[in-house]
């Protein structure tokens, strides 16, 4: 049985940890509100841009000479996977859910005999994947210095992806991130950004537009921006999901710490009572012997 001093130290240590987790929960809650607003505002813009591009693609007369970012290379031999995680931990299953989704896709690609290349955005993803897929990771990007998700960081990733595509380094690009639903639920996503997934055309609006200049010229400018926009949307979703997951994890940790303090306090009181009882018995026994 632990001594009274040991129990005292453990209670003090758990209470100190509880203060930290409670503070982290409050900070995450404050950041979550802003991140959630940004994610919700970014969704309509990215969805509308996708719809406009799909509408433009329907008006292209020469499909064979369509931009490669839209139509692809015609092959699916090499897949580039951009795994977007956080640079910080203590956020529950946020990172592990993205990694699990990505690993499932990796296994499928490798089983089909296709080549896999990985870009990790966020140090936690790189740390988890390099143990098994270290030889597949071609770039590791970290935005630890950035306080909030911003378009400039997303554009940096987007330009890197486009450069590698134009250099013929891959045929298909998939981004992995968490879509924010609420504080408790974040849904891992695998979104194809190169070539643009034609399956989304079914969900696009039926509106028709007249474009000036012609479709090809607009797409040549719009497609690279769409890559960065979709990555930025994923970063905004990730930011909200990370704070929501951290808030939930710190809330659970705070409550668990409170329960542990209660148990340790009961154990401490019982041990103290036993020690006092023992001392009283010794005193009474000594008095009787006299």
C-alpha positions in Angstrom: 0.0 0.0 0.0 1.3 3.5 -0.9 2.4 5.7 2.0 0.4 8.9 2.9 3.2 11.1 1.5 3.1 9.2 -1.9 -0.7 9.5 -2.0 -0.4 13.3 -1.2 2.1 13.7 -4.1 0.0 11.8 -6.5 -3.1 13.8 -5.7 -1.2 17.0 -6.1 0.2 15.8 -9.4 -3.2 14.8 -10.8 -4.7 18.1 -9.7 -1.9 19.9 -11.5 -2.5 17.9 -14.7 -6.3 18.6 -14.3 -5.6 22.3 -14.3 -3.6 22.0 -17.5 -6.2 19.9 -19.4 -8.9 22.2 -18.3 -7.0 25.2 -19.6 -6.3 23.4 -22.9 -10.0 22.6 -23.2 -10.9 26.3 -22.8 -8.2 27.4 -25.3 -9.4 24.8 -27.8 -13.0 25.9 -27.3 -12.1 29.5 -28.1 -10.1 28.5 -31.2 -12.8 26.1 -32.3 -15.4 28.9 -32.7 -13.2 30.8 -35.2 -12.0 27.7 -37.0 -15.6 26.4 -37.4 -16.8 29.7 -38.9 -13.9 29.7 -41.4 -14.5 26.0 -42.4 -18.3 26.7 -42.9 -17.6 29.8 -44.9 -15.1 28.0 -47.1 -17.3 25.1 -48.1 -19.7 27.0 -50.5 -16.8 28.6 -52.3 -14.9 25.4 -53.0 -18.0 23.5 -54.0 -19.1 26.3 -56.3 -15.6 26.4 -57.9 -15.8 22.7 -58.5 -19.2 23.1 -60.1 -18.1 25.9 -62.4 -15.1 23.8 -63.6 -17.4 20.8 -64.3 -19.7 23.1 -66.2 -16.8 24.5 -68.2 -15.6 21.0 -68.9 -18.9 20.1 -70.5 -18.5 22.9 -73.0 -15.1 21.8 -74.3 -15.4 20.6 -77.8 -12.1 18.9 -78.1 -12.0 16.6 -75.1 -8.7 14.9 -76.1 -6.8 18.3 -75.9 -8.5 19.3 -72.6 -6.1 20.5 -69.8 -4.4 17.6 -68.1 -5.4 18.8 -64.7 -8.9 18.2 -65.8 -8.7 15.1 -67.9 -5.6 13.4 -66.4 -2.8 11.7 -68.1 -4.9 8.8 -69.3 -3.2 6.4 -66.9 -3.5 5.6 -63.2 -0.1 4.0 -62.6 1.3 6.4 -60.0 -0.8 7.8 -57.2 0.3 10.8 -55.1 -1.3 11.0 -51.7 -1.2 14.2 -49.7 -1.8 13.3 -46.1 -2.8 16.4 -44.0 -2.5 16.1 -40.3 -1.6 18.4 -37.4 1.8 19.5 -36.1 0.7 19.1 -32.5 -0.7 16.2 -30.5 -3.2 15.9 -27.6 -6.1 16.0 -29.9 -7.7 12.6 -29.4 -8.2 10.5 -32.5 -7.9 13.4 -35.0 -4.5 12.3 -36.5 -5.0 8.6 -36.1 -8.3 8.6 -38.0 -6.7 10.4 -41.0 -3.7 8.0 -40.9 -6.0 5.0 -40.8 -8.0 6.2 -43.8 -4.8 6.9 -45.7 -3.2 3.5 -44.9 -6.3 1.7 -46.1 -5.9 3.5 -49.5 -2.2 2.8 -49.6 -2.8 -0.9 -49.1 -5.3 -0.9 -51.9 -3.0 0.9 -54.3 0.0 -1.4 -53.5 -2.1 -4.5 -53.8 -3.1 -3.4 -57.4 0.6 -3.1 -58.2 0.5 0.6 -58.7 3.2 3.1 -57.5 2.7 5.1 -54.4 4.1 8.5 -53.5 3.3 10.4 -50.3 3.5 14.1 -49.3 2.9 14.6 -45.6 1.5 18.0 -44.4 2.0 18.1 -40.7 4.7 16.5 -38.5 2.3 14.0 -36.8 1.4 12.4 -40.1 5.1 12.1 -41.1 6.0 10.6 -37.7 3.3 7.9 -38.0 3.9 7.0 -41.7 7.6 7.0 -41.9 7.9 3.8 -39.9 6.2 1.8 -42.6 6.1 4.0 -45.7 9.3 6.0 -45.2 10.6 5.1 -48.7 7.3 6.3 -50.2 7.4 9.8 -48.6 8.8 12.3 -51.1 8.1 15.5 -49.2 7.3 16.5 -45.6 5.8 20.0 -45.1 5.2 21.6 -41.7 3.3 24.8 -41.0 4.1 24.8 -37.3 4.9 28.5 -37.4 1.5 29.5 -38.9 -1.0 30.3 -36.2 -4.0 29.7 -38.4 -4.8 27.9 -41.7 -4.3 30.4 -44.5 -4.4 30.4 -48.3 -0.7 31.1 -48.7 0.3 27.8 -47.1 -2.3 26.0 -49.1 -1.1 27.6 -52.3 2.5 26.5 -51.5 1.3 22.9 -51.3 -0.9 23.3 -54.4 2.0 24.7 -56.5 4.3 21.8 -55.4 1.6 19.3 -56.4 1.1 21.0 -59.8 4.9 21.1 -60.4 5.3 17.4 -59.8 2.3 16.7 -62.0 3.7 18.7 -64.9 7.0 16.9 -64.4 5.2 13.6 -65.0 5.8 12.3 -61.5 2.3 11.0 -60.9 -1.1 10.4 -62.6 -3.6 10.7 -59.8 -3.6 12.9 -56.6 -5.7 12.3 -53.5 -5.8 14.5 -50.4 -6.6 13.1 -47.0 -8.1 15.2 -44.2 -10.9 15.3 -41.6 -14.2 16.9 -42.4 -15.6 18.8 -39.4 -19.1 17.8 -38.4 -19.3 18.7 -34.7 -17.1 18.6 -31.6 -17.5 14.9 -31.2 -17.6 13.8 -34.9 -14.9 14.4 -37.6 -15.2 12.4 -40.8 -12.0 11.2 -42.5 -12.1 12.1 -46.2 -10.2 11.0 -49.3 -10.7 13.6 -52.1 -9.3 13.3 -55.6 -8.1 16.6 -56.9 -6.1 15.5 -60.0 -7.7 14.7 -62.3 -11.0 16.3 -61.3 -13.4 13.6 -60.2 -16.1 13.4 -62.8 -18.4 11.6 -60.3 -19.0 15.0 -58.7 -20.7 16.1 -61.9 -23.8 14.3 -60.7 -24.0 16.6 -57.7 -23.2 19.8 -59.6 -25.9 22.3 -60.4 -27.8 22.1 -63.7 -27.3 25.8 -64.4 -25.7 26.7 -67.8 -23.4 29.6 -68.3 -21.9 31.5 -71.2 -18.2 32.1 -70.8 -15.9 34.7 -72.2 -13.2 34.0 -73.2 -13.6 30.3 -74.3 -13.6 27.4 -71.9 -10.0 26.2 -72.5 -8.5 29.6 -71.6 -10.6 30.0 -68.4 -9.8 26.4 -67.3 -6.0 26.9 -67.8 -6.2 29.7 -65.2 -8.9 28.3 -63.0 -7.7 24.7 -62.6 -4.5 25.5 -60.7 -6.4 27.9 -58.4 -8.9 25.1 -57.8 -6.1 22.8 -56.6 -5.0 25.3 -54.0 -8.6 26.1 -53.1 -9.4 22.4 -52.4 -6.3 22.1 -50.3 -7.2 25.3 -48.4 -10.7 23.9 -47.8 -9.1 20.7 -46.4 -6.8 22.8 -44.2 -9.8 24.8 -42.8 -11.7 21.5 -42.2 -8.7 20.1 -40.5 -8.2 23.1 -38.3 -11.8 23.0 -37.0 -11.6 19.2 -36.6 -8.3 19.4 -34.7 -9.7 21.9 -32.2 -13.0 20.0 -31.8 -11.1 16.8 -31.2 -8.7 18.5 -28.8 -11.6 20.1 -26.9 -13.3 16.7 -26.5 -10.1 14.9 -25.5 -9.2 17.5 -22.9 -12.8 17.5 -21.5 -12.5 13.7 -21.1 -9.0 14.0 -19.6 -10.3 16.7 -17.1 -13.2 14.5 -16.0 -10.9 11.4 -15.7 -8.5 13.4 -13.6 -11.3 14.5 -11.3 -12.4 10.9 -10.9 -8.8 9.8 -10.1 -8.5 12.6 -7.5 -11.7 11.4 -5.8 -10.4 7.8 -5.7 -7.0 8.8 -4.4 -8.6 11.1 -1.8 -10.7 8.1 -0.6 -7.6 5.9 -0.5 -5.7 8.6 1.3 -8.4 9.1 4.0 -8.7 5.3 4.5 -4.9 5.0 4.9 -4.8 8.0 7.2 -7.7 6.5 9.3 -5.9 3.2 9.4 -2.7 4.8 10.6 -4.5 6.8 13.3 -6.4 3.6 14.5 -3.1 1.7 14.6 -1.5 4.5 16.7 -4.5 4.5 19.1 -4.2 0.7 19.5 -0.5 1.0 20.2 -1.2 3.7 22.8 -4.0 1.8 24.5 -1.9 -1.4 24.5 1.0 0.4 26.0 -1.2 1.9 28.7 -2.7 -1.4 29.6 0.7 -3.0 29.9 1.6 -0.5 32.5 
